[in-house]
Amino acid sequence: MDEDKDQQEISIRSQLTLPCGASVKNRLCKAAMTEGLADSANRATGRHGRLYRRWAEGGAGLLLTGNVQVDRRYLERAGNIVIDGPQDASQVGALEAMAEAGTSGDTQLWMQISHAGRQTPALIASEPVGPSDIGVALPGGRFGKPRALTGDEIRNVIARFAFAAGIAKQTGFTGVQVHSAHGYLLSEFLSPRVNQRDDEWGGSLENRARLLLECVRAVRKEVGADFAVAVKLNSADFQKGGFSFEDCLRVIEMLNQEGLDLLEISGGNYEQPREAYFFDYAVKASQVATMPLMVTGGFRSAAGMNDALAGGDVDMIGLGRPLCTDPDFPAKIMRGDLDVAPDVESALRVGPGILGPHSPIAMIKAINGFARIGWFYEQIYRLADGLPPDLSMTALRALIAYEKTEKRKARELER
């Protein structure tokens, strides 16, 4: 843990020294948010560089990329960057440019590496993969029924995570985060609701955690001891029969042995997304964890962030959506220009009453959820194009644009 953790003067402006020896200039992190900016060959583009330079200029000490996928067959969305084999000169150059932009101003830029698993949209793969053949329980046919990975395929997944981490280090990123949350493949293996295997990869929690642990070990072996390695872990799935907080604490105990530099506590999946707020879980997790902890979700005020840090239970604060609507938010809140992020989300709904985000109709509720996601995607696109956010955009307009863009990108993918 950070040697200053027990000192009450720790604030969002304090430096954090990581176990690997690297330093983060302050305690604010731009949390991972999918960008959707890759080209049809799933390569990084100039828009990535423009976006991450803008976020680096915004003042956060650490930037986490969105999902960089380790297998182009199973994407979170068509616009993901993919690293799953030898990289041509154009891809290496684009990744180097992205890394140079995101590390400007002494900023840390970590690549989040991921496998979408059963949450690969049907637009990408009609038959995704997972630990078992348990599909995503969402209306509308967005996800196909998965097939269970074979043992050889699971071992190949481990190698893919290590390979992607090696490319991240080679191209100038300063760390990686292994994504084991939000219902993607590694967290699917952790969930007894989704992982119904009876081999070495299923059953007991030790078996269900095996894939995550093996991926972390392979990544660390690939990048060495002086390169930052982090994990994003669900506090819980918030589903009956799923990954519980008790499971989470036991997995943290396992991860304590793996030399991690940061553990991010999050939660939920596509079936049970969670807007908020994992601080209470992080407080309890800090009693078990020996590595620095980061919590993302719901932080909007300087007072709330500083109180969380001063208490010594968390070491980093993750910020997501506020940086889509104001990329300078970290700098402003550290300078005292702002005390709290403006509320731009309360009006984001497709319709009133029964047509709103709390509709009892599952399809309507899902439409509102995707509309909110699409609204923030549209703001990211604008930042990547050098434009200011458009806070006047309606949720319905964003939903239409989001659906149109995702379908177009899926059609253009080089298979």
C-alpha positions, 0 to 999 in steps of 0.5 A: 500500500502507499506509505502515506496511506494513514496520513490524513492530509492525503487529498486528490492532489497527492502523489501515489507511489505504486508497488512497481516503483512508478508514481502517479502525480495525483489521485484522480483516474480517468476510468475506462470507457469504451471509445469505439474509434478503431478502424475497420481492421480494429487498429488505433486511429488518430482520433484515439490520440486526439482524445487521449491528449485532450484527457491528459491535458485535463489533469488526471494523473492516470488514464485507463483506456477502454476495452482493448480486445485480445481476440477479434472474434469476440468484441465488446463492440465493432470499434474496439482496438484489437491486439491478437497477433503480430502487429503491422507497422501502421498499428504499432505506429498508431498505438505509439502515437496514442501512448505518446498523447496519453502520457503527455504532461507526466500522465500515466496511461494504462491499457485495459485488456479484455475479452468480451466473452458472452457479451459479444453483440450478435452483430459481431458474433452470432455464437459468442463464447463463455465458460458455459452456454448460459446466455445474456438475459436481455430482451431484443436479441442483442446477444447470441447463445454462447458455447463453452470454451474448451480447455485448450481455448482457455489456455489460449486466452491466457496467452492472448492477455500476455501478448497484448500486455507485451504490445502495450509495454512495447508501444509506450503505455505505462501499465495495463489493467486486466478487465475482470468485471462487468460481465466480460469473460474473466468475470463470467468465469468467476460467477457460479451463475454463468460458470457451470463447468465441472472441470479445473476451471469451474465449481469451487471459487478457487477453480472459477478464479483460476483463469483470472489468476493465470492471466495476471501471472502470464501478464506479469511474466511478460511485462516484468516487475517494473511495469504497472499491472492492475485488475478491475474486479466486481464487488458483486454481480448483484444477481441471485446466484452470481458472484458475491461480495464474499467471493470478491473478498476471497479473490482479493486474498488470492490476488494479494499474492500476485504483486498487483499495483492497483485493484479497481473495485466496480460491479454489475454486468449488462444484465444488472448494470450499476451506476453507483456506488462501490465505496462501501464495498471498497472500505471492506475490501481495504481490510483484506487487500494489500495492494492500492485500491481504486473505486469508480462510480458516483464521485462528483464532489471534491469533498466526497473524493477527499473524504474517501482518500483521507480515510485511508480506505481507497488510494485512487478515485476513478472518474468516468462520465464527468470527463465526457462532458468536461475533459478539464474536470480533474484540473478544475476540481483540484484547483477549486474552480469547481466543487461538484460536477454539474448534473447532466444525467437526470434529464437523459431519458427516452420518455416520461413516466412509464417510458422512462429509465425506471419503466417496469417494462424490461424492453423500455428500461433497456432502451433507456439504458442504451440511450444513456450509453449512446449519449456519452458515446456521442460526447466521446466522438466529439472530443475525439474530433476536436469538438466540445461536448454537446450537452443539448443532445437528447437521449433519443437522438443519441440512441438513434445515432448510437444504433446507426453507428454500431451497425455501420461499424459492424458491417465494415469490420474486416473479418 
